[in-house]
Amino acid sequence: MAAIVGFFVSLAPVIFALLALGLIFGLRQIVRARKEERDAVFGLEREIAQHHMRLASATLSLVILLALAEFALVVFLAPNIPDLTQLATPTMNPLLTPTGTFPLEFMETLGVVTPGGPTVTIQATGCIPGQIDITTPKPGDSLKGSIELEGSANIPNFGFYKYEFAPAGSDIWVTILADNKVVQDGTLGNWDTSAITSGDYQLRLVVSDNAGNNFPACVVPVHILAP
């Protein structure tokens, strides 16, 4: 179930765009059917117009129901499914699919810096103190085992937040945890790094408003040590 929910969450922008087109199409069909009914002279024409009206109304009702279902899934259901913490997501349009530990060969393919190599950067990027911010861990910190993440996820019209990680220089993100509660200079959640291959990584906090709009992510570079 988590994989299915993750799939629909990841494609939310595309789904909402398609549903908007469906809504416009349904409204146009209703307007056209009403015009046909007004202009109908013969009984057969009126019956055809009424049939078109029923089809258009059914289409519009279906689009509205699908939009409400997608909205409820993204805003209310997804942040409360623990299994989503193990789903992989790409940048900007996260596709949540089950993942395990990244093997060493996969890390090398992505160009991950191995222990002892240079870190891409030791500066956090995109962070807004008090709104979208990771205060712990600090940029460049070496992490081992389970750690507690601290910071803020507090924006106008707050919807939910999630924090993710990716190998340094990669755009393949893995969701760690998501929640729909505002956090102000407090605990965002935990991160168990014991199953992750040692190396340099990016940790990011993504915050969305209640309309599903993602704000620029706060990205913090860190180094993970073998357990």
MARFIKOL-743960 format. One line per field, with one value per residue (C-alpha): residue number from 0; x, y, z; residue in one letter. Coordinates in nm, 2 decimals, always signed. Last residue first. Layout:
// MARFIKOL-743960
resi	[NUM:...]
east	[X:...]
north	[Y:...]
up	[Z:...]
resn	[a:...]
// end
This chain:
// MARFIKOL-743960
resi	[226:225:224:223:222:221:220:219:218:217:216:215:214:213:212:211:210:209:208:207:206:205:204:203:202:201:200:199:198:197:196:195:194:193:192:191:190:189:188:187:186:185:184:183:182:181:180:179:178:177:176:175:174:173:172:171:170:169:168:167:166:165:164:163:162:161:160:159:158:157:156:155:154:153:152:151:150:149:148:147:146:145:144:143:142:141:140:139:138:137:136:135:134:133:132:131:130:129:128:127:126:125:124:123:122:121:120:119:118:117:116:115:114:113:112:111:110:109:108:107:106:105:104:103:102:101:100:99:98:97:96:95:94:93:92:91:90:89:88:87:86:85:84:83:82:81:80:79:78:77:76:75:74:73:72:71:70:69:68:67:66:65:64:63:62:61:60:59:58:57:56:55:54:53:52:51:50:49:48:47:46:45:44:43:42:41:40:39:38:37:36:35:34:33:32:31:30:29:28:27:26:25:24:23:22:21:20:19:18:17:16:15:14:13:12:11:10:9:8:7:6:5:4:3:2:1:0]
east	[+2.85:+3.01:+3.04:+2.80:+2.92:+2.69:+2.59:+2.28:+2.00:+1.70:+1.45:+1.29:+0.91:+0.69:+0.33:+0.07:-0.21:-0.17:+0.19:+0.49:+0.82:+1.12:+1.41:+1.74:+2.03:+2.31:+2.56:+2.93:+3.03:+2.97:+2.70:+2.36:+2.20:+2.32:+2.20:+1.89:+1.73:+1.51:+1.24:+1.18:+1.27:+1.23:+1.31:+0.95:+0.78:+0.44:+0.27:+0.20:+0.48:+0.72:+1.02:+1.33:+1.25:+1.53:+1.65:+1.81:+1.95:+2.31:+2.62:+2.66:+2.45:+2.08:+1.89:+1.53:+1.32:+0.95:+0.72:+0.34:+0.08:+0.17:-0.04:+0.25:+0.56:+0.69:+0.92:+1.20:+1.51:+1.63:+1.72:+1.79:+2.05:+2.05:+2.38:+2.68:+2.70:+3.00:+2.90:+2.99:+2.69:+2.54:+2.31:+2.11:+1.99:+1.79:+1.58:+1.27:+1.09:+1.28:+1.60:+1.54:+1.76:+1.83:+2.19:+2.39:+2.77:+3.03:+3.04:+3.13:+3.32:+3.67:+3.76:+3.86:+3.55:+3.41:+3.27:+2.95:+2.98:+2.64:+2.80:+3.03:+2.72:+2.55:+2.86:+2.87:+2.52:+2.24:+2.05:+1.69:+1.44:+1.06:+0.93:+0.82:+0.86:+0.96:+0.89:+1.14:+1.43:+1.37:+1.22:+1.31:+1.07:+1.19:+1.01:+0.69:+0.64:+0.55:+0.23:+0.10:+0.24:+0.08:-0.28:-0.36:-0.22:-0.13:-0.41:-0.67:-0.58:-0.57:-0.92:-1.07:-0.93:-1.06:-1.41:-1.41:-1.30:-1.57:-1.84:-1.73:-1.73:-2.08:-2.21:-2.07:-2.22:-2.56:-2.56:-2.47:-2.76:-2.99:-2.87:-2.93:-3.29:-3.35:-3.24:-3.47:-3.76:-3.72:-3.64:-3.32:-3.15:-3.19:-3.08:-2.78:-2.68:-2.71:-2.50:-2.23:-2.21:-2.20:-1.92:-1.72:-1.75:-1.63:-1.33:-1.23:-1.25:-1.06:-0.78:-0.77:-0.76:-0.46:-0.28:-0.37:-0.23:+0.09:+0.15:+0.06:+0.29:+0.50:+0.20:+0.03:+0.34:+0.39:+0.04:+0.09:+0.43:+0.28:+0.00]
north	[+0.15:+0.30:+0.67:+0.91:+1.26:+1.55:+1.83:+2.03:+2.12:+2.34:+2.29:+2.58:+2.57:+2.30:+2.39:+2.13:+2.38:+2.33:+2.45:+2.23:+2.20:+2.00:+1.95:+1.82:+1.59:+1.56:+1.28:+1.20:+0.84:+0.53:+0.29:+0.33:+0.07:+0.24:+0.58:+0.58:+0.93:+1.07:+1.34:+1.71:+1.80:+2.17:+2.53:+2.57:+2.25:+2.25:+1.91:+1.74:+1.48:+1.31:+1.07:+0.95:+1.00:+0.89:+1.13:+1.05:+1.38:+1.29:+1.51:+1.39:+1.07:+1.16:+1.22:+1.32:+1.53:+1.57:+1.86:+1.92:+2.18:+2.51:+2.81:+3.04:+2.85:+2.66:+2.36:+2.44:+2.26:+1.95:+1.60:+1.33:+1.07:+0.69:+0.53:+0.74:+1.09:+1.31:+1.68:+1.88:+2.12:+2.10:+1.82:+1.97:+2.32:+2.22:+2.51:+2.59:+2.86:+2.98:+3.03:+3.00:+2.73:+2.72:+2.60:+2.46:+2.50:+2.23:+2.16:+1.87:+1.69:+1.57:+1.20:+1.02:+0.81:+0.76:+1.05:+0.93:+0.94:+0.79:+0.48:+0.45:+0.46:+0.18:-0.03:+0.02:-0.11:+0.14:+0.00:-0.07:+0.09:+0.08:+0.34:+0.70:+0.90:+1.25:+1.52:+1.79:+1.55:+1.18:+0.98:+0.65:+0.50:+0.39:+0.66:+0.59:+0.28:+0.51:+0.62:+0.94:+1.20:+1.02:+1.01:+1.37:+1.61:+1.39:+1.13:+1.39:+1.60:+1.30:+1.18:+1.53:+1.56:+1.22:+1.31:+1.63:+1.46:+1.19:+1.45:+1.64:+1.33:+1.23:+1.57:+1.57:+1.23:+1.33:+1.65:+1.46:+1.23:+1.54:+1.68:+1.35:+1.34:+1.70:+1.63:+1.33:+1.54:+1.79:+2.16:+2.15:+2.49:+2.51:+2.14:+2.19:+2.50:+2.31:+2.03:+2.28:+2.44:+2.09:+1.98:+2.29:+2.23:+1.87:+1.97:+2.24:+1.99:+1.73:+1.98:+2.05:+1.68:+1.65:+1.92:+1.77:+1.44:+1.59:+1.78:+1.48:+1.24:+1.16:+1.14:+0.89:+0.67:+0.70:+0.58:+0.28:+0.20:+0.24:+0.00]
up	[+1.21:+0.90:+0.90:+0.72:+0.61:+0.59:+0.34:+0.45:+0.20:+0.29:+0.01:-0.19:-0.12:-0.25:-0.34:-0.24:-0.16:+0.21:+0.19:+0.13:+0.32:+0.20:+0.44:+0.28:+0.38:+0.12:+0.15:+0.17:+0.23:+0.43:+0.30:+0.47:+0.70:+1.03:+0.92:+1.13:+1.10:+1.37:+1.37:+1.32:+1.68:+1.77:+1.65:+1.54:+1.40:+1.24:+1.22:+0.89:+0.90:+0.67:+0.73:+0.56:+0.20:-0.04:-0.30:-0.63:-0.76:-0.69:-0.63:-0.27:-0.22:-0.14:+0.18:+0.26:+0.51:+0.48:+0.56:+0.56:+0.48:+0.63:+0.51:+0.59:+0.67:+0.97:+0.94:+1.18:+1.30:+1.47:+1.35:+1.60:+1.51:+1.48:+1.39:+1.28:+1.15:+1.05:+1.05:+0.73:+0.76:+1.11:+1.21:+1.37:+1.28:+0.97:+0.85:+0.66:+0.86:+1.17:+0.97:+0.59:+0.44:+0.06:+0.10:+0.38:+0.35:+0.37:+0.00:-0.23:+0.04:-0.05:-0.03:+0.29:+0.30:-0.06:-0.27:-0.45:-0.83:-0.90:-1.04:-0.73:-0.50:-0.71:-0.68:-0.30:-0.26:-0.15:+0.14:+0.07:-0.16:-0.19:-0.45:-0.38:-0.70:-0.58:-0.84:-0.75:-0.72:-0.74:-0.45:-0.29:-0.04:+0.31:+0.51:+0.32:+0.54:+0.83:+0.67:+0.84:+0.60:+0.31:+0.44:+0.52:+0.27:-0.03:+0.00:+0.09:-0.21:-0.44:-0.32:-0.36:-0.71:-0.80:-0.67:-0.87:-1.19:-1.15:-1.09:-1.40:-1.62:-1.48:-1.55:-1.91:-1.98:-1.84:-2.04:-2.36:-2.30:-2.25:-2.58:-2.76:-2.61:-2.72:-3.07:-3.08:-2.96:-3.24:-3.21:-2.99:-2.96:-2.58:-2.54:-2.77:-2.57:-2.24:-2.39:-2.50:-2.15:-1.99:-2.23:-2.16:-1.79:-1.83:-2.04:-1.79:-1.51:-1.71:-1.78:-1.40:-1.34:-1.57:-1.39:-1.05:-1.16:-1.29:-0.97:-0.76:-0.93:-0.63:-0.40:-0.64:-0.64:-0.27:-0.20:-0.42:-0.26:+0.08:+0.00]
resn	[p:a:l:i:h:v:p:v:v:c:a:p:f:n:n:g:a:n:d:s:v:v:l:r:l:q:y:d:g:s:t:i:a:s:t:d:w:n:g:l:t:g:d:q:v:v:k:n:d:a:l:i:t:v:w:i:d:s:g:a:p:a:f:e:y:k:y:f:g:f:n:p:i:n:a:s:g:e:l:e:i:s:g:k:l:s:d:g:p:k:p:t:t:i:d:i:q:g:p:i:c:g:t:a:q:i:t:v:t:p:g:g:p:t:v:v:g:l:t:e:m:f:e:l:p:f:t:g:t:p:t:l:l:p:n:m:t:p:t:a:l:q:t:l:d:p:i:n:p:a:l:f:v:v:l:a:f:e:a:l:a:l:l:i:v:l:s:l:t:a:s:a:l:r:m:h:h:q:a:i:e:r:e:l:g:f:v:a:d:r:e:e:k:r:a:r:v:i:q:r:l:g:f:i:l:g:l:a:l:l:a:f:i:v:p:a:l:s:v:f:f:g:v:i:a:a:m]
// end
